[in-house]
């Protein structure tokens, strides 16, 4: 039960970070902006992994994959 909760919250956390980065990137993509820089540094490792697996995936595609992964974790663990 504990592993299930940890995975669920971790995936949810990254999902919201990716969504936050997507929303902020509509306004700025300047790494000198401290808010965008925080989101960039927090999500870039996830983006690198996702780009290797899905080379043509967009940010919303990554969010959809995270949502599906989260549902599978909650349902089957």
N, C-alpha and C positions, 0 to 999 in steps of 0.2 A: 504493500500500500504506500509506503513512504517513497519508494523509487518512482512509482507512478505519479505521485504529486510533484516530486522534484522535476521529472521530465516534463510534465504538463506545464508547470510554472516557467521552466527554462525556455521551452518552445514558445510559450505565450509572450514572454519577455522579448525574445528575439523578433517575434512577429510584430509587436508594437514598435520596436526599434526600427525595423525595416519600413513600416508604414510611416513612422515619423520622419525618417530620412526621405521617403518619397514625397511627403507633403512639403518639407522644408526645401527640397531641391526644386520645387516649382518656383520658389522665390529667389533662391541664391544657390550657387554651387561654388562659392568662394571659400576656400579652406581657411581664410583669415577670419571668417565669421566664427566666433567661438561655439555657438550652438550647432551649426552645421559640422564643425570639426569634431565635436563630441559624438554626434550621430555617425559621422564617417568612420572615425576610429573604432567605434563599437560594432559597426556592421560590416566593415570591410573584410574581416576574416570569413564571415558567412558568405559574402558576395564572391570571394575567391573560390570557395568550395563550390558554390552554385554555378559559377561560370565554367568550372571544369566539367561538371556533370551536365549542365544545360547551357551550351555555348550561346544559344540564341534566346535565352530566357530574359524576360524583363523583370522589373521590380515587382509588378503585380503577379507575375508568374511565380516568383519566389514566395510571395505572401500566400498564394494559393497552395503551394507545396507545403508550406509550414502549417497551414490550417488543416490540410489533409493528414499530415504527420501527427499533428496534435490530436485529431479525432481518432486516429488509429492507436495512439498511445493510450488514450482514455478508454477506448473500447476494449482493447485486447490485453492490456496489462493489469 
